[in-house]
Every structure is written in C-alpha cells, then in structure tokens.
Amino acid sequence: MVARCADGSEYEGAALIGADGLRSRVRELVIGDGPPRPAGHVTYRGVVPFDQVKDQSHFDDMVIWIGPNLHFVQYRLRGGTVMNNVATVVSRKFARGERESYGGPDELMEAFSRTTPQVREMLSYVGTDKNWALHDRDPVPGWTRGKVTLLGDAAHPTLQYLAQGACMAIEDAVVLSKTLAAAGNGEINAALTAYEKERYLRAIRVPITARIFGEILHCDGGARDLRNHLLAQRTPENFWEVDWLYRGIEA
C-alpha cells in the first residue's frame, strides 16, 4: 500500500500503523468520529530541584493531595534529583458551558485557595505560563480497516488518572508485533484484525476506568464522605481495583 502525505511525499509499505496521537489523522480516515472529548480538567506542571522542596517528609513516595475539583501530585524524577509537581483542576467555567477559554491560572488559584497552607505553598513549584486541557475519546471498536490499524492514543486515548497512556501504547506494540510475526507477510489483514481483537477490551477498560478514578479523586459532599470512609479501611498493600491492570497482558 502507498501513503500519500499533504506535502506530496509518498511512502510504500506492507501496512499503515496510525500511531499519531490524540488528534490522529489516520483515525479520521479509519473511524471518522470527530474531535476528541474535552474532559473539562486542566493540568499544570512544574519540575524543581529536590533540595528546593521544603516538605521532604514523603520524598520516596508518590504523594497525591486530593480535594473537591482538584488534586496535586508529587514524585521524584531523574534519580531523585528533582521533584515533579502536577496540579489539576476541574474547571467550573467548563461546567457552565464556557468552552472557549477555561482552566486559566485564575481558576487554578481559586480552586487551591481552599486547600491547606502546606498545599498552597507547594503550588508555587508549578508553572502557570502553560497548561494542558485534558481530552480522551469514547471507546469504540473498529480500529482496523484492511491493512490500516491504530495504536496507542490514536486508538484509545485516556485521561491520566491511571498513568497508562504510554503503557497502553507499549502493550499495543507488543501484541501487534506478535500477531504480525505469527501471520507472516501474506496475512497482514488477518494479523491486524487479530491485534485489535486481542487488545480491544483491555484497552477500552483503561479510559473508562480512568474517568471513574477522576470522579473519585475530585468528588465532594456525600461521595467524598463515602470515598474517605472506604479508603480509611485500606492498607497500603491493597490494590484490588487495579490488580487487573498491573498484572499486565497475557503472553
């Protein structure tokens, strides 16, 4: 098959793997389900040298501070030399239907103004000059058409609440390489179909579950009280909700 690009260049190959991300052009051709779904959640990030972090009481852990319509995550990178800080807010402007401009620094600061002094101080580690409006897609079958298939975010983009975006793409690649090797050069269509069939349910379970985890993190009122009650009964070693995920894929 031959892929013709907008700049006039052409590439010939046995198959086309659309691994072109959330706003995949290949997905438009294969599925045609329009733009990705905005979640109304906006994230800010910042990385600072670890010796500049005032509260180092949890420096060997991934720490998450949660509250109504917000959360703040911290964990070390680069061999422990820097601290990664990620602040996320659920935009009230978005909820009101203000879809053109939402999640700006004003909403970030307003949401975190209700948090403890400790969390407000750590918010200074986050840059406000850039943010990421989070998107995913409603899971659908049909990633494959003939000798064309999708991989990673092009097939099943997810919100970040399970930290599985890159992991799902890697799993896709493992399964795809296996089905291609088993089928041989003459059975490309069958190999791509087998790849989608093997990946489909697991790969769509991740974005669906990630949405649920986002709701759990950001809930308020009675839902918050129930969440806190249930979490208080847990041990740090209890991961039953995501045990299916971290066991990995079947060989």
N, C-alpha and C positions, 0 to 999 in steps of 0.2 A: 504494500500500500504506500501511497505518497501523501505527505502532509505539506500543504502549501500555506505559507505564512503571509501576513499582511505586508511584509516588506518585499515580497516576491521570491524569497528563498524557498527551496523545496528540500524535503528530507524523505528518503525512502527507507522502509524497514518492514519487518515481519508483522509488527503490531504498533499501536499507538497507546501509550500509557499516560493518561491525563493526571499528572501529579502537580497541577498548577494552582493548588490552594483554594481558599475560601471562595474567591470570585472566579472560579475556573471557567475558562473559555471552552474547554473540552466538555465540561458538564453541560453548558448551554446547548451544545450540539447533540449530546447523548440523551439528556433528560429534559432540559428546557424548562426548569421550574422557577426561573426568575432569580431575583437577587436574594442574598442571604437574609435571615431573620434577625433584626436587631433585638437584643435582649433588654435594652434599657439599663444595662450595667456598664459602668465606666471605670477603667483601671488606670492608676498612676504608679510609676515605678521609680526606684532610686537605689543606687549601689554606693555604699560608703566604706572607707577603710574600717576594719573591725575595731581598731583602737580608738576610733571616734564615737563608738556606740557607748552610751552612758550605762545602760542597763545590760549587763553581760551575764545575768543570772541564768539564762537559758541558752547559752551560746552553742551548745552541742545539739540542740533540738530544732525542729521546725515548729515555730510558735505561731498560733493564729488567735487574734483577738477579734471577737465577733460581737455584733450588736445589731439593732434594728436597721435594716437597709445599708449595712456597711460591714466590712471586715478588713483586717490588716494582718499581713503575713510577713514573717521574718525567717530567714535561714541563711547560713553562710555559704559562700562560693569560693572558688579559686584556692582550694586547700585551706579554707578557713580564714583567709586574709581579708575578705570583705564580707559585708552583710547586705543581702538583697532584701529590699523592703517593697512590698506591694500593697497598695491601698485601693480598695474597690468600693464604690457606692452604687446603690440602686437609685436612679435618677427620678426625683419627683416631677421634674419638668416632663420627662418622657411619659410618665404615668398620666400626666394631664393632657397628653397629646401634642406637646411641643417637640416635634421630632426633628426639626431642622438644626437646633442648637441646644444641646443638653449636656449635662455632665461636666460643665466647666469648673475651674478652681473654686468658684463661689459655692457650688453645690458640694464639692469636696469638703471645704472648710466648714460649711454649715452643718453637714452631717456629723463631722468629727468634733464639732463644738460641744456635743453632748457626751463625749467619752471622758474617761478619767484623765487627770493631768499627765500621767505616765504615757498614755497612748498619744495624747496631743503633742507631747514633746517629741516622740518618735516620728510623728508625721513630718517633722522638719527634715527627715532623711529622704523624703520623696520629692522629686522634681515636679513642678506644676506647669512647665512650659510645653509638655506633650502628654497626651492621654490616648487610651485605646478604648473605643466603643466596642463592646463585645457583641459578637454575632455567632449564630450557628444556623443549622437548617433542619427542617422537619425531615426525619429519616424516611427514605423511600427506597424501594428496590429498583433494579434496572440500571445498574452502573455500567453494564456491558452491552455493547451493540456490535456484533460481528467481531472484528479484530481491534476494537477500541474498548478500553475499560478505564476506570478511575481508581485512584489510590490516594490514601491519606485524607486531608481536608477537602479535596475535590469530591470525594465520595461521601464522607460522613463527618463534616466539621462539628466540633464540640466546644462548649464552654469549658473554662479551665478548672472547674471545681473538682475534677478527679485527676488533674495533671496528666492527661493521657493523649493529648494531641499528637505529639511526636511518636509516642509509644505505639499508637494505633497505626501510624504510617509504617513503622518498622515491622510490626506484625503483618501488615498487608504485604510488604515486600517479601517477607519470609514465605508466606503462603503462596504468593504469586510465583516466586522462583521455583517452589516445589511443584506446583501444578504444571508449569511450563516444562520443567525437566521430565516429568512423568509422561507428558503428552507427546513430546517430540515436535520437530519443526512442521510436520504436516497437519497438526491438530491444534493450531493456535486458538481457533474459536472455542473449541471444547475446553482448552486449558483456562481461558479467561472466564468462561461460564462457571467452571468448577471452582475457580478462585473466588468469584463473587458468592457462590452458594456456601462455601466454607466460612467466609468472613461475615456474611450478612448479619446474622442475629447478634453475634458478639459486638460487631462494630456499631450497630444501631443502639444496642443496650447502653453503650457508654454515653452518647449525647443525651439520651432520655434520662439516665440516672444522674448525669451532671446537672441537668435542670433541677431535679429534685433536691440535690445537695445544695444548690444555690438558694433554693427556697428555705431549706432548713437553716442555713447559715444566717440568713437575713430576716428571719421571721420575728414577729412581735406579738404581744398580747398572749392569748391562751396557747397558741402554737409555741411561742417561746418558752412558756412555763412547762409545757409538756416535754419539749426538747431538753431543757435543763434537768428536769426530773429523770428522764431516761439516761442522759449522759452521766449523771451523778452515780448511777448504779454500775457503770462500766469500769473495767480495768484497762490499763494501757495496752494490754496484750489482746484485747478483744476487737477483732476486725471483721465480724461476720458479715456486715453489709457489703464489704468489698472483697471478701475472700475469693469470690468467683473471678474477680479482676486480676488480682495479684498472683493467682496460681498460674497465670499465663495461658497460652494457647496449647491445644493438644498437638503432639507431634504427629 
